[in-house]
Amino acid sequence: MIDILALYVLKKYDCSIYRISKIIKTTFYAFFKPSFGSLNPALKRLEGMGCVESEKQMTEGGKAVLRVSITQFGEKYLKNLMQTYEFTNPSSFLNDARILLFCSNILEGEDLRIFYQNLYVQTKIFINQINEGLNDVYTPLAEEQKKVVLSVLKDAKEIEEICTKAQ
């Protein structure tokens, strides 16, 4: 997810690593808080892939700063990441889905349709897994546990509805 967030910010701004971190923290405060230790390696990896370029510049105060910008390949890679994102951890599904929806404003036309279609399918799979867990006779849930799982199900159905309306 850090790759998507970094590329999303760089699609909008050419900026320093510090500013990328600050923008992610302020824009995605409800969903994600990157550590500087995760952003730096992600940007180095993205630079190695040709997704971003960096250049040392001097600030007005005479301090050297590394400015990072997204490449054309990076823009295509970001679209691809968003359209084909695979949710591997059920505990972070809702959060990851919300981040992707938040970032979807960079997509348009067919790219946006493919994005919503993939998110819809992934959400349906997640909803089915929740329902299977709720209906499993071998692992009955206490009332409070059911309430927690049903709240997750409600949120997943809201994401499903967003995808359905957008397609």
C-alpha positions in Angstrom: 0.0 0.0 0.0 2.9 2.4 0.6 3.8 2.2 -3.1 0.3 3.3 -4.1 0.3 6.1 -1.6 3.7 7.4 -2.5 2.9 7.3 -6.3 -0.5 8.9 -5.7 1.2 11.9 -3.9 3.9 12.1 -6.6 1.2 12.1 -9.3 0.0 15.4 -7.8 3.3 16.9 -6.6 7.1 16.8 -7.1 8.4 16.9 -3.6 10.9 15.8 -1.0 10.7 12.6 0.9 9.8 14.5 4.0 6.9 16.3 2.2 5.6 13.0 0.7 5.5 11.6 4.3 3.8 14.7 5.6 1.2 14.7 2.7 0.4 11.0 3.3 0.0 11.6 7.1 -2.3 14.6 6.6 -4.3 13.3 3.6 -4.7 9.7 4.7 -4.7 10.2 8.5 -7.9 8.2 8.9 -6.4 5.2 7.1 -2.6 5.1 7.2 0.4 6.4 9.0 3.7 5.6 7.2 6.9 5.4 9.1 9.9 7.1 7.5 11.5 3.7 7.6 8.9 2.3 5.2 8.7 5.2 2.8 12.4 5.5 2.1 12.9 1.9 1.0 9.6 2.0 -1.0 10.9 5.1 -2.9 14.3 3.4 -3.6 12.5 0.3 -4.9 10.2 2.5 -7.1 13.2 4.4 -8.4 14.9 1.1 -9.2 11.9 0.0 -11.2 11.8 3.3 -13.1 8.6 4.6 -11.5 10.2 7.7 -9.9 13.2 9.9 -10.4 15.0 11.8 -7.7 17.3 14.8 -7.9 19.3 16.6 -5.3 18.4 20.3 -5.1 19.4 23.1 -2.8 16.8 24.9 -0.8 16.8 28.7 -0.4 18.4 28.2 3.0 21.3 26.3 1.3 20.2 22.9 2.5 20.5 19.9 0.2 17.1 18.1 -0.4 16.1 15.2 -2.5 13.2 16.0 -4.8 11.2 13.0 -6.1 8.9 13.0 -9.1 6.9 10.3 -10.8 7.7 9.1 -14.3 5.3 8.1 -17.1 6.0 4.5 -16.3 5.3 5.2 -12.7 1.9 6.6 -13.6 1.1 3.5 -15.6 2.4 1.3 -12.8 0.2 3.2 -10.3 -2.9 2.6 -12.5 -2.0 -1.1 -12.8 -1.5 -1.4 -9.0 -4.9 0.1 -8.3 -6.7 -1.9 -10.9 -5.2 -5.3 -9.9 -4.8 -4.9 -6.2 -5.1 -8.2 -4.4 -6.3 -8.2 -0.8 -4.2 -10.8 1.0 -5.0 -9.9 4.6 -8.7 -10.0 5.7 -7.9 -7.8 8.7 -6.8 -4.9 6.5 -9.4 -5.4 3.7 -11.7 -2.5 4.7 -8.8 -0.1 5.3 -7.1 -1.0 2.0 -10.3 -0.7 0.1 -11.0 2.7 1.6 -7.5 3.9 0.6 -8.0 2.7 -2.9 -11.4 4.4 -3.2 -9.8 7.6 -1.8 -7.1 7.4 -4.5 -9.4 6.5 -7.3 -9.8 10.1 -8.4 -6.7 9.7 -10.5 -8.4 7.2 -12.7 -10.9 7.9 -15.4 -12.8 6.1 -18.2 -12.0 2.5 -18.8 -9.2 2.6 -16.1 -11.8 3.6 -13.5 -14.3 1.0 -14.7 -11.7 -1.8 -14.4 -10.7 -0.5 -10.9 -14.3 -0.6 -9.6 -14.9 -4.0 -11.2 -11.9 -5.5 -9.5 -12.7 -3.9 -6.1 -16.3 -5.1 -6.5 -15.1 -8.7 -7.1 -12.7 -8.6 -4.2 -15.4 -7.1 -1.9 -17.8 -9.9 -2.9 -15.2 -12.5 -2.0 -14.6 -10.8 1.4 -18.4 -10.6 2.1 -18.8 -14.3 1.2 -15.9 -15.2 3.6 -17.6 -13.2 6.4 -21.0 -14.9 5.7 -19.3 -18.4 5.7 -17.8 -17.5 9.1 -21.1 -16.3 10.5 -22.9 -19.5 9.3 -20.2 -22.0 10.4 -21.9 -24.4 12.8 -18.5 -25.6 14.1 -17.4 -22.2 15.3 -20.4 -20.5 16.9 -20.0 -16.9 17.9 -21.2 -15.2 21.0 -23.6 -12.3 20.6 -20.9 -9.6 21.1 -18.6 -11.4 18.5 -21.5 -11.5 16.0 -22.1 -7.8 16.5 -18.4 -7.1 15.7 -18.5 -9.3 12.6 -21.8 -7.8 11.5 -20.3 -4.3 11.7 -17.5 -5.4 9.4 -20.0 -7.0 7.1 -22.0 -3.7 7.0 -18.9 -1.7 6.1 -18.0 -4.2 3.3 -21.5 -4.0 1.9 -21.2 -0.2 1.8 -18.0 -0.6 -0.3 -19.8 -3.1 -2.5 -22.6 -0.5 -3.0 -20.1 2.2 -3.9 -18.6 -0.1 -6.6 -22.0 -1.1 -7.9 -23.1 2.5 -8.3 -19.8 3.5 -10.0 -19.7 0.7 -12.6 
